[in-house]
Amino acid sequence: MFTDFLIKTFVRDYKNTATREVRQRYAYLSGITGIISNIILFLLKLSIGLYLNSIAVMADAFNNLSDVGSSVVTIFGFMMSGKPADKEHPFGHGRFEYIAAMVVSLMVIVVGFEFVQSSIKKIVNPEALRFSIFTFILLLASIIVKVWLALFNRKIGRTIGSKVMEATAFDSLSDVAATSVVALSLMASKWITIPIDGYVGLAVSIFILYNGYNLIKDTLNPLLGEAPDEGLVKAIMDKTLSYEGVIGIHDLIVHNYGPGRIVASIHAEMPYSMDIMEAHDIIDRAEKEISEELGLHLVIHMDPINTDDKLVQTAKTQVMDVLKEFPQDLSIHDFRVVGNEKHLNVIFDMVVPYEFREKDEKQLVEEVKEAIKKRHPNYDAIITIDRQYSLLK
């Protein structure tokens, strides 16, 4: 409820999450909230730590101060990602948000390693804990605030689809885990003399490292060029095919330049007999309408297809029958012929599965050519290898 209040109060036009301005407002709210919360926790813990002369509490205080850094990274990342396109970066700076998420993920990893180190030291050199009600209440308060921050950032991350927010949320959860170990160990010290905080801390640190690794993997994939979302691929294909005259599609490529900055291209097959101006008008309208509806920039290349010539259709069917004999899932497009029934050059692009190794492409082409020649001696195949970059399961 408090989270909704903050969003409605400080994020103008908060429902319009598709715009960059609104996404930035969400990010600034998250960052500023994190900075204020962690500074308050730092000052409170440091004061009590100095009063009680507790190294553990003071260490936790400086851990909160370091968490201010992740909030600063969040704000800076969104500031940079919101910069307009320029000569050196014609598609904008949207991927800077992924870089910010990577930095926060690395900070989680650092926390995990530091926690491993401190836990091992406690196992090797155990220290008896003295229960203090003030310290315990302080730790509980810190846990409550950090749990709220984690839920707060997770909600914002899911609302605007932000990796950096998801990483920041887990950063708060890792602090919850670390502080909970101290609190539980402190409580246990009332009844047992065995210092268990080192062993529990080691288990928690492994959990933090594992999730930190997953965060890095999730933020690294968009930077490396991960496969596009299957729902988006299907939407682009279905909408393109829905336009009059479009009888087939291929070569869909989707580039992600950051949240809200997607550029896609697709080839649309249309009858060669259609009036060229009419076909061009349909393609222009499809580009504009699909781009606006899906929130991306779509470029459609028109491929004229011969749908009337019996010689072309017969040759295409015969070639496809040959390809069915191969174990790979092969398909073709841009099929055309040159010649006559006595001798035909059959020219086409052959699409191989994405996992097919590049070094085997030449051998596969020769095998397909030989198979076509064996079945149809008057055919000479001219084949260009193509790959499927956007997959549907």
VEXFINU-298973 format. One record per residue: x, y, z of N, C-alpha, C in turn. Coordinates in steps of 0.001 Angstrom, whole numbers, plus 524288, in hexadecimal, padded with zeros to 5 digits. Example, Ala and Ser with C-alpha at 12.3 -4.5 7.8 and 13.67 -1.06 7.14 Angstrom:
2
833867E9C681E788300C7EE6C81E78833907F31C81E78/832327F73681BA8835667FBDC81BE4832648001E81EBE/
END
This chain:
393
8033F7FB4E8000080000800008000080369804EF80000/8077C804F08035180B03809698037E80DF080A047FE51/80F4C8058E7FBFB811EB805AE7F6E380E718083E7F2D3/80976806BC7F2A4805C88091A7EEF18053680EF07EFEF/80530810687F4EC804C9815FA7F640809708190B7F418/80E22816E77F4C5812CE8198F7F2CD812A881A0A7ECDA/8111D815D27EA49810EE815DD7E49380D01819E77E299/80859819DE7E4CA8044781D7E7E305805A8823247E451/808A3823ED7E892809FE829367EA3A80E8282B847E71D/81278828577E6178174F82A6D7E3D781844829017DE28/8152F825697DBE8815EA823F57D66A81151826137D348/8122C82A597D0AE80E1182CAA7CD7F80CD78292E7C8CE/807C28287A7C7C68060A8251F7C36B8081F81F907C41E/807B981D7D7C8EC80A46818987CA6980860813D27C769/803BB814277C513801A980F9F7C2328041480F0E7BCC0/80640813487BABD808668133B7B57080E19811767B584/80EFE80C7C7B6E78144D80A7C7B7AE8173F8097F7B297/814AB80A247AE308174F809307A92D81AE480DB47A7A1/81A248124E7AA0181D51816D77A89682252817137ABCE/8266B819287A98482B74819787AC2A82B3281D207B0DD/82831821637B059827E48252D7B49682597822BE7B986/8216B81FAF7B8E281EE581D3A7BD648227A819107BFC0/825348160F7BC72828D88121D7BE6882D1F814C47C1AC/82EEF819497BFF0832F281C177C2E4830DF81E037C820/82BFC81FBE7C837829AF821867CD258296681D0D7D114/827F18186D7CF38827E3813D67D2A282D5E812C87D4C8/83140813227D152836AA8120A7D2EE83892816047D6EC/8376181B057D60E8390E81F097D9BE8367081E3C7DF0C/8316781CB87DF0382EB081BA77E3F183156817327E6DD/832AF8130A7E4078354D80E917E66D83A9A810247E8A4/83DA7812F97E57E842E8814717E730842DF8180E7EBE0/83F9481C137EBB383F6781FD47F00583D5981D3D7F4F8/83968819DF7F46C8375B817037F8FB83B98813977FB65/83EA3810FB7F815842DE80DB27FA0284713810D37FCCB/8486F8154C7FA9984C75818977FD0084AB281A7E8025E/845E581C8C802B1843ED81E9C807A98438781A3D80BBE/8414D815C680A31840998117780DE7845CE80F8281000/8499F80EC580C9084EA880CAB80E35851D08108C81173/8514B815908104C854048197A81376851B9819A8818F6/84C86819548195F84A068193F81E8C84BC8814718219C/84BD780FE081EFF84D9580B16821A08534A80B8782342/8567C80DD181FE985C0B80E788212B85CCB811CA82611/85A3E8164A8263585AE2819D582AAE858CA8176382FB5/8545A814AF82F4F8520C8123E833ED8558180DDC83601/8574A80A718327F85A938060E8342C85FE4807EB83629/8620E80BCE833908672C80DC68353A866D08102683AAE/862A28131383BC0861F68157F840DF861878116184525/85E3A80D708443A85D8B809568482E8626A805FB84895/864F2805068442E869BD801EB8443486DFF8047F84761/86E76809B0846D98725380C93849E5870D680CA184FAF/86BCD80D11850B6869F980D2C8562A86AEB807F0858DE/869E380397855FE86A8E7FE6285841870197FC4685783/8734D7FF33854708788E7FD5F8531F8785D7F8028507D/8749E7F78B84CC4873C97F29A84A03876087F2EF84478/87A157EFD98437B87C737EFBC83E47878997ED9E83A47/8757C7E9A783BB7871C97E7398381986DC47EB2B83625/86BA97EE3A839CC867B37F2148384D86A197F662834F0/86ECF7F81E836478715B7FC298331F872B57FA2882DAE/874367F53482D488755C7F2E5828298706F7F2BB824D2/86C057F14F82751867117F1388247F8657D7F6B5822D0/866F37FA98825FE865C280007824AA8689E801A181FAA/86D988005581F5287090801C081AA086EE97FE8D815DD/86CB57F9F6816D786A7E7F6F381282865DC7F9DA8102A/862A47FC458138785E497FF76811A4860418043680EAB/864998067181078866C780AF480DB5868928095E8083C/86ACF804BA807C686C7C802E38029A867D6801E07FF02/86343800A38016385E967FFBC7FE3A85CAA804B57FB9A/85E418091F7FDB085CEF80E097FB1B85F2380E047F58E/8639580B4D7F4F18661980B0B7EFCA862A2808937EBAF/85FD0804627ED0385C78801D17E92285809805667E77A/8561A808977EB27851F980C567E9C9854158109B7E633/858DA8124D7E74385B54816357E3DE85C2E813F77DE65/85DDF80F087DE2885EA480C777D91E8597B80C257D61D/8553D80B007D8DE8501680ABA7D66584E9E80FEE7D3EF/84F32814237D6F084DDA819527D4E68515381AC17D049/85672819EA7D0E685A1C81B397CCB885909818047C7CE/857DB812F17C894856C980F917C41E8521F811697C0F4/84DF5813017C3A484954814E27C0DB84A3881A407BE77/84D6B81D727C10284EB3822857BEB385190821C47B988/8555881E307B97E8585C81D437B4C18550D81A997B08F/851C7816D87B22E84E968140F7AE4B84A858179D7ABD3/8492081BD27AE9A8453F81F6F7AC7F84777823877A8DC/84CA08239A7A83084EFF827627A49984D178266D79F07/84C1182A8779C1B84A33829CB796BD84E768278E79339/84CD68259478EC18508C8236C78AF28542F827BA78905/858F38262C787A485CAB829E17857B85F8C82754780ED/8636E82A0077EF08663D8281877A56868E5822EA77B68/86B298225C7801386DFB81D897816286A4E819297830C/865A881A86784DC861E7816A2786C785C89817C97845C/85BD78166E77F68856FD817D177C9C852188154877ED1/852B381111781DF84E2380E847843184D7F80FF4789F0/85020813FC78BB884F93815BA7911585346812F5794CB/85268813C2799DA855D4811B079DE8852EE80DFB7A191/84ECE80B9279FA084B7C8084D7A2E784E46803C47A57E/8524D801A27A308855057FD287A550858237FE9D7AA2D/858B1803B37AB2E85B6B805427AFF08587C803547B4BC/85356802967B436850508007D7B897852137FAED7B9DC/853517F7E87B5D08553F7F2997B6B485AA17F2B67B953/85DD77F6907B7CE863017F7137BA3A862687F8627C004/85EB07FBD67C14285DAE7FD347C6B985BF47F8637C9C8/858957F53D7C767856D87F0687C9F285B737ECBD7CADB/85F187EC997C722863C17E9587C7BB867117EB2B7CC5C/8679E7F0547CCF086AAD7F2777D149868377F0FD7D67E/863047F19A7D6E6860557F0347DBC5860E17EA5A7DCDD/860947E72A7D8B4861337E17E7D95B866A47E02A7DB5E/86A957E2DD7D96586FE87E2057DB438706D7E3A27E0FC/86D997E7AF7E27C86DB87E95A7E7F686B637E51F7EB7A/867587E26D7E982865167DE117EC6E869227D9B97ED11/86C067D8A07E8D98701F7D4A17E9108744B7D6207ED17/875CC7DB157ED2B879BC7DCEE7F0E8877CB7DC207F67F/872CC7DD707F76B8708A7DC977FC9A870D27D6D07FE0E/86FA17D36B7FA4586FD27CDCC7FB40875387CBF37FCC6/879397CDBC7F9EA87E967CC1F7FB298805D7CE4480073/87EE47D3178018F880567D54C806A487DB77D24380B14/878E67D09E80A22876127CD9D80E0E878837C83580EC8/87A6F7C5E280A7F87D3C7C0E480AE48820C7C18E80E54/884FC7C5B280D3D889D27C6B48102F888C27C77181604/884E17CAB48173B883BC7CBB981CBE881847C6E281F70/87E827C3B381C9A87C417BEF681EE28807C7BAF88201E/8843D7BA5B81C97888927B6B081D8588BCF7B87182239/88CB17BD7F822A788F9F7BF858272C88CCE7BE4482C40/8879F7BEA982C328849D7BD86830EB884A87B7B68322D/884FD7B47182E108854B7AECA82F0088A9D7AD5E83147/88EC07AFAF82F11894177AE93830E4895117B0F88363E/8934B7B5C0836F1894187B87983BF088ECF7BA2C83E20/88BEA7B68A84054886AF7B7DC84253886F37BB96846EB/882FD7BF088471A8829D7C2CA84B5E87D407C24884DDE/87D197C269852F6878207C220855B9875187C736854F1/86FFE7C6A6853FE86CAD7CB2E85325869CC7CC968582C/869487D1A88592F8665F7D37C85DC48614B7D5EB85BE8/85CFD7D3DD85DEA857E07D5C685C3E856DC7DB3B85E70/8550B7DEB885AF38538A7E3FF85C7884E557E53A859EE/84A837E6AE85D0B845517E7C185B00845657EC5E85732/848C07F03D858488491C7F4C1854C684B2C7F32384F69/84F3E7F00584F88851897EE2784A9A84DA17EAD084795/84AEF7E76E84A64847397E3E3847DC842B67E6E78455A/840987EABC8482383C557EDE5845F683E367F0EF84131/843017F2E38417B845417F5C583D1B845C27F24583848/847997ED8A839228482F7E9E6834C1842E97E88083264/83EF47E7A2835B0839B67E675833AE837967EAFF83072/8386A7EFC68325B836A47F45F82F75839597F4B082A21/83E677F38982A27841637F39A8254B83F527EF8A8217A/83E117EAE58237483C047E6B282024836D47E85481DB7/8336E7EAB3820DF82E497EC6081EE482EE97F06281A88/832597F43481B6C8333B7F8448176C835667F5DD8126E/8392B7F247812F883BA17EFE780E66837D47EC5B80B76/834737E99A80E4B8307B7E65F80BA782CD87E9DD8087F/82B487EE4280ADD827EA7F1DB8080382AAB7F41180328/82FA67F576803BC8329B7F7727FF3A832EA7F3637FADF/833B47EE6F7FC53833F87EA447F86A82ECB7E9C57F587/82A727E9B57F871825457E94F7F601824137EE2D7F2C2/825B87F2AB7F4B0824EF7F7A47F1FB827B17F7A17ECB1/82CAD7F61F7ECB182FB27F6097E7D382DDD7F1B87E423/82C457ED4F7E65982A507E9197E3018254A7EAB97E038/821E07ED6E7E30481D0B7EF367E08B81E2D7F3197DC34/821B17F6C27DD418231B7FA8B7D932825A77F7CA7D494/8291C7F3FA7D5C182BBC7F1187D193827E27EE3E7CE12/823FC7EBCC7D06A820127E9007CD4C81C717ECC17CA70/81B727F1497CCC5817F87F51A7CA5481A4D7F7547C55B/81F5A7F8897C583821D87FAFE7C0F08255A7F7357BDF1/8259C7F2427BFB7828DD7EE657BD0082E9B7EFB57BD2B/830AF7F0847C1E1836187F2537C273839797EE457C530/83DC07ECC27C2A2841837E91E7C4FA8445B7EB947C99C/845947F0957C92E8488A7F3197CD61845447F35D7D25A/840227F4037D1D183CC07F40F7D67283C897EEA77D8F6/83C557EAA47D5BE83C4C7E5557D7D0841637E4317DABC/845BE7E6117D89784ACA7E54B7DB3584B007E8527E059/848F07ED1A7E059848DD7F0407E51B845717EDB37E94A/841197EB577E79583DA67E8A37EB438407E7E41C7EDE4/843657E12A7EAD3846387DCC77ED3784ABB7DEAB7F09A/84CFE7E3217EF3E851167E55E7F28D84EEE7E6627F803/84A197E8577F8438479D7E9337FD5C846887E40C80021/844EA7E0117FD23843E97DAF67FF80848DB7D880801AD/84D437D95F7FF14852347D7438011A853967D9D18064D/852447DEE1806E3853207E18780BDF84F857DF5981017/84AAF7DE0E80E73847087DBAC81223849447D68981436/84B667D3698109684DA27CE6381227852387CF25815E4/855A47D2E08149D85A3C7D3CA817E6858AF7D5AD81D56/855147D96781D958536D7DB7F822A4850617D769825C3/84D617D41F8230084A5C7D00E825AE84DF37CC2482863/852677CAF5825EB8562D7C7668285D8581A7C9AE82D87/8595F7CEBC82D8085B327D1458324B856EC7D12A8366E/852087D25F834CD84DB87D28B8388684C947CD2883ACF/84C6B7C92A8377684B547C3DC8395884FA97C1D983CEE/854777C30783B66858E07C15C83EAA858C37C419843EE/8574B7C917843D7856F17CC16848AB852AF7C9D484C32/84E3C7C874849DE84A017C61C84CDC84B987C0C184F05/84E387BDAA84BC584FCB7B86A84D69853BB7B899851E1/856B47BCE58524E85AB17BD458565C858587BD5985BDE/853437BE5085C42850BD7BE3E861628504B7B8B78638F/8501B7B4D58600284F1B7AF73861C1853A27ABB3860B2/856CD7ACD285CBD85B167A94785B888603E7AC3885B90/8644E7A96285C89869877ABD685CBB86C9B7AAF3857B5/86AAC7A75D8546186D6D7A63884F7286C7B7AAAD84B9C/870827AD2D8499086FDA7B179845CD86E517AF5984064/869607AFB383F29867727AD8483A2C8676C7B177835C5/8688C7B66F836F8868027BA7B832F986BA17B99782E54/870367B75C82F38873E17B66B82AE9871D27B2738270E/86F8C7AE2D8290886D837AA0D825988689E7ABDD822A2/865297AE78825798607A7B082822E3861FD7B4AD81EE3/865BF7B7F582057867827BC0581CC1869E57B9D2817CB/86CBD7B5808184986F1A7B313813B486AEB7B10A80FF9/866CE7AEAB81229862847ACAF80EE385FC17B12B80C18/85EDD7B56F80EE685C457B9F880C9185FB37BC6D80856/864CE7BC9D80945868547BEFA8056D8685E7BBDF80054/868087B6B3800B5867C07B3727FBFC862BB7B4A07F8FD/85E757B55E7FBE38597B7B6D37F974859F47BC0E7F6A0/85C857BFD37F91C85D307C5007F6B8860847C4A37F1C9/864C77C1A67F202868337C10F7ED708655B7BE747E8E6/862437BA797EA1E85F657B7B27E5FE85B8D7BB5D7E342/858A17BE507E64D854DF7C1EE7E3FC8578E7C68B7E15C/85C147C8197E36985F147CC2D7E0CF860E37CA737DB6C/862797C5757DB18864067C3447D60D85F727C35C7D235/85AC87C1EB7D40E8562E7C1F47D0A7854D17C7807CEF1/855847CB477D2708548B7D0B67D103858427D2837CCBB/85D3C7D1217CD3E861137D29A7C93F85FAF7D01D7C404/85E2C7CB277C42285CC17C86C7BF4F858107CB0D7BCB9/8542E7CC807BFDE84F777CEEE7BDBE8508B7D4537BB77/854367D7377BDC8855697DC747BBCD859637DC4B7B75D/85C7F7D81A7B7268606B7D7A57B30085DE87D6097ADD7/859DA7D2D97AE1A857667D0DD7A953855987D52D7A59A/852DC7D93E7A77A8514D7DD697A3CE855EA7E03D7A162/85A3C7E0AB7A44B85EDE7E3437A222861667DFF579DE8/8614E7DACA79E95863A97D74879AB78602F7D69E795F2/85B187D77E79692857767D6CE7923B854457D1E1792D0/850C57D1C0796B584D9F7CD1A797A38493A7CCB4793A9/847007C80679339842A07C72478FAA83DFE7CA8279158/83B147CCA878DA7836B07D00778F148325C7CD00791C4/82F147CFDA7948982AA87CD8179742827167CABF79360/825927C5F2794B7822647C2CF7912381D227C56B79006/81AE07C7EF793F8815EB7CAA179329816657CF1678F48/81AC37D1F378F8D81BA87D63F78BE581C6F7D4277865D/81F6D7CFE7785E2820537CD85780C081B2B7CBE877E41/817E57C95178143812D47C78577F3780F5D7CC1977DAF/80F7C7D043780E580C417D4D877FC380DEB7D77277AA5/8130C7D7FF779D9814F77DA6A774FE813717D71A77049/814397D1F1770BB812F17CE7276C5F80D187CE8B76B18/809E67CDEF76F268043E7CDB276E52802207D2C776C13/803EA7D71B76E1D801F87DC2A76C45803C07DD43766B1/808877DBC27656180A627DC8C76003807397D94175C2F/8062B7D46C75DA6803237D0EA75A3E7FD747D296759B1/7FB967D5DA75D437F6187D76275D197F4EA7DB62758DD/7F8F07DDA27567D7F8057E1AB7528F7F6F07DF4274D35/7F39C7E1D774A517F20C7E000745227F6D77DF6474198/7F7167DB0373EF87FB417DA1C73B36800077D76673D6E/800B67D757742938053D7D4C6744F3804167CEED74558/8070C7CBC874271805FE7C6257423E80A2C7C2F274510/80E2D7C58474701812407C2BE749D5816157C68E74C3E/819027C4BE7501481CE87C807752AA821CB7C4D2753C6/826337C7637543482B0C7C4DC755CA82EF77C90C7576E/833797C7367595E837CA7CAB075ADB836257CEE175EC6/8335A7CD50762D6832247D0FF76708836E07D18176A9C/838C67D64576B4383D337D76976EB783B8D7DBB577277/83C7F7DAD87778483AFC7DE9C77B8683FD97E04377E8D/840C87E54F77EC2845347E77F781B78431F7EA8878668/845507E97578AF7843BE7EC1B78FC1848027EFFB79158/846CB7F4FF790FA84A8D7F90E7926F8493C7FB72797BF/8466A7F88179AEE844DD7FA557A01083EF67FA607A077/83CE67FA8C7A5448373B7FA9A7A5F88349D7FEE37A2C7/830BF7FD6679FB282DFC8013279C7C830D9802CD7979A/8352980030796618383980187791B98394E7FC9678E8A/835487FA8878C22835B87F5BD789188353E7F70E7834C/838E27F5037803A838D37F5AD77A8E838567F04277821/8348C7EF98774A18339E7EA81772388332C7EB1B76C4F/834A87E6F57698F834027E6D4763E1831DE7E18176254/82EC17E17075E3882C607DC9475C6B82B7F7DCE57568F/82BC97D876753E982AA77D82A74E57825147D63B74DA5/8220A7D92074AA081C9D7D7AD7498D81C237D5FD743DA/81A327D14474300819897CF3373DB7814357D0D873B8C/814527D311736CD80F847D4E97344280F7D7D33072E96/80AE17D24572C4D80A987D07E726D680D417D45A72320/810697D24C71FA5813437D5B271C0D80F937D89871864/80ADA7D680717C28071D7D8DB71424804497DD8D71686/804D67DE7371B92802357E2E071E18804A07E7FD71C4A/801577EBF171BA5803427F11D71A278074D7F2F971E18/80BCD7F4B671C368102F7F60571F9F80EDE7FA847234E/80BD47FE587217280A6A802C1724C18069C801127290B/803087FD83727AF7FF587FB8172B8A8023E7F85A72FBC/805EC7F51172E00808F87F1F1731B080C367F5747353D/80E877F983732FF811BC7FD1D7361280E6F7FFEC73A29/809AD8016B738AD806308041373C57804B08007D740E5/803C27FB7973FBC802687F7AF743D6806F17F700747A2/80BA77F68774587810457F5CF748D38113B7FA9A74C37/810B67FF4674A038116C8040F74D1180D80804577518C/808AB802FA7506B8049B803257546E805AA7FF15758AD/807667FA7A75716808A07F65775AE280D187F7FE75E73/811267FA4375C31815977FC1475F5D813D47FFF47637C/810C1803BB761E480F0D807E87656E80B79805CE769B5/8078F802BD7682B803A4800EA76BF1805EA7FCFA76FCD/8090D7F94D76DE580B5C7F5607715D80F4E7F7E87750A/8125C7FB9B77317816327FE57776608137E8012477AE1/80F3B803E4779AD80C6B806CC77DB5809D08031D7819B/8078E7FEDA77FA9804B07FB477830A808457F848786C1/80CE87F6B3784DF810797F38878807814C77F6B578AA3/814F47FBCE7898F818DC7FF1A78C1281E627FDF778A52/81F2D7FD5A7852C824607FC537830D824DF7FEF777DC2/8296B7FE5377B5682A3F8005D7761282ADC7FBBA77262/826F67FAFD76EFF826E67F67876B7D828077F822765E3/82B917F5467636982CC47F60D75DDB82B3A7F11B75AF6/827F17F1AC756F0826137ED2B753EF828467ED6F74E66/82ADB7E93E74CDC82CD97E8C174784829047E57274457/827757E76973FEA823AC7E49F73CAA826767E0F7738DE/824F57DBFD738E1827067D81473541822BD7D6617317B/823597D78C72C6A81F657D5B5728A881FE67CFD0727C2/81B8C7CD10727EB81B7B7C761727648182A7C5DB722B0/81A597C26071F768177B7C06671AE7813BC7BC2571CB4/80ECF7BD6471C7B80AD77B9A471E3D807C87B73E719BB/808EF7B8C0714E6805D97B6FB71062808BA7B31370CEC/80DDC7B39670C97810E07B05E708ED811177AAB870AD8/80EE87A737707DA80EBF7A1BC7095C8143579F58709AF/817C57A11B7063E81D1679F137064E81FC77A05D70B86/81F147A53870D598216D7A6DF7124681F117A3DE716DA/819EA7A365716D88174E7A0BD71B37818B979AED71B65/8191079880716D281A82792F67169C820147922371894/823AB79586716C28292A7951771870829A8795F671E4B/826CD799B6720618271079ACF725F7825257962772926/820D4793E67278181EB778F5372A458229478AC872A2D/82512789F3725A2828CD785A37252682D9E7867E72895/82F7E78B55728E8833FE78C8972C3C8329A78BC273200/82DF978D7B7338582C5078CDC738FA82BC37871573A73/82A1B783DE736B2829BC77E3B737AC82F2277BE6738B0/8331077DE1735E28386977C03736B383A5477D8773C26/8392D7825673DC183AFF7843B742D5838A2781287475A/8341277EF27468F8319277BDF74AAF834A6776F574C00/838187754F7487683B3B770A67496283FC1771A774D2B/840E17769674E328453F777ED751A08435F7783E7574E/846A2776A075AFC84504776AB7607E8447477C2A762C0/8473577FEA7607A846C578543762698416B7877F760E2/83F9178B257640783A9978DC3762ED83BAF7923875F1F/83B8A790F875A0583CF5794BD75600838177971B75381/8387879C18752268344A79EBF74F48836C57A25974B45/833997A446747A2835B37A79574377832467AC63742B7/8349A7B05B74074831A07B4FB73ED0834907B79073A55/8322D7BB917380C834677BE4A73378835AF7BA6D72F1C/8320F7B6F572E06832ED7B2EB72A04831BB7B5287249B/835487B43D720FC8347E7B5E971B92837847B24171800/836397B25F712F9838CD7AEE670F3783A867B20D70A76/83E977B01F707FF840807B25D70311841507ADDB6FF51/83EDC7AE266FAB683F6D7A9FC6F6D983A267A7DE6F530/83A3A7A3036F355835617A0876F19A8355479AED6F399/8319C797D86F1B4830FA7928C6F3B2835B078F116F28F/838A1790486EE5783D3178D146ED0E841A678E046F0F1/84227792D76F29D8463D794136F67A84487798B36F9BD/84483797F36FEDE842CB79C0F70275846F779D2B70697/848107A2197074D84AF67A3C170BEE846EB7A51D71018/846C67A20E71447843227A33971892846287A63971CC4/844587AAEC71DD08472B7AE8472138843CB7AF9872609/846097AEDF72ABA842F67AFC772F768467F7B0797343D/8442E7B2B87384C846B67B31473D70844D87AE7B740B2/8487B7ABC47431F847237A7437465C848247A8A674C19/844087A85174F3B844627A9BB754C5845C77A4EE757F8/84A107A55D75AF084BCE7A11875E4984A837A267763F3/84A1679E7C767558490679F8376CDC84D4B7A2E576F45/84BDE7A5F67734484F9F7A99D77599854447A6CF77812/853697A1D9779C2857B379F0777C4E85B5779C5C7786B/85A1279CAA7736085D5379A1C76F6E8629E79CDA76F1F/866D4799D176F2A86C1579C1776F5086D9D79E8176A0E/86FFA7A31876A52871737A5E27658C875617A2CB7624D/878DD79FFB764F187CE579D227620987AA0798A075ED4/875C57970E75FFA8734D792C575D1786FC2794AE758B8/86F55799E27582686BB079C027544B86D2879A8074EB4/8722C79AFC74D73873EB799DD74818872DB79432746A3/873E67909E74A3D872F578B187493786D2278A0174872/869E278C7A74B9B8643E78BBE74B138624F78DAB745C9/864407922B7440F862AB7944873EFC864007907473AA4/868BA78E2F73AD586A5078A7A736CD866EE78592736ED/86596783CA73B9D8624577F2B73C0E85CD77802B739DC/85AB7784C473ADF8558B7861A738D2855BA7868C732E2/859D878909730DD85A687897A72B3185A9C7841872894/85DAC7809E72AE385E2477B59728B2858F777870728F0/856177791E72D3B8510F7767472DC384D2377876729BE/84D1E77D8A728D88499877FC5724E984B2777DEA71F79/8503E77DE771E6B8522877C3571947850F27767A7184B/851647735171C558505D76DBF71BC784A9C76CC071A94/8472576FA671D348419176EEE71C6383FC57718D71756/84218776147161284087779127116D8457077AA870E69/8474D7777470AE284C3E7786C7082384C7277D8F70524/847F477FA6703A5847EB784867009C847F87895D70423/848667888A7095E8488F78CF070D0284E2178DE370EE2/84FA8792D370F098547579480711A4852E979855715EB/85423796EF71AC48528679A2D71F3A856A079E4972079/854DA7A30872154858217A75772330855DF7A8F57287B/858BF7A7B272CAE856977A80A731F38599D7AC057353C/856AB7AF49737F5858E57B2E273BCA856EC7B15274132/85A907B08E744D0859157AF0674A21856D77B3BC74D0D/8528E7B2DD74FB5850247B6D8752F784F177B4827585A/84E9A7B7D275C3C84DAD7B5E57618F848BB7B852763D4/846597B5637676F841AA7B73876A138434C7B9F976F16/8427A7BF1776F5B8441B7C221773E683FC87C301777D5/83AF17C2187762D836777C2D5779A9833427BDDD7798A/833197BB1A77E02830D57B5DE77E1A82BC67B5B878128/828477B24877F6D823927B10578253823FF7AB53783F2/822F67AA39788E6823517A4D778AC981ED67A19C788AA/
END
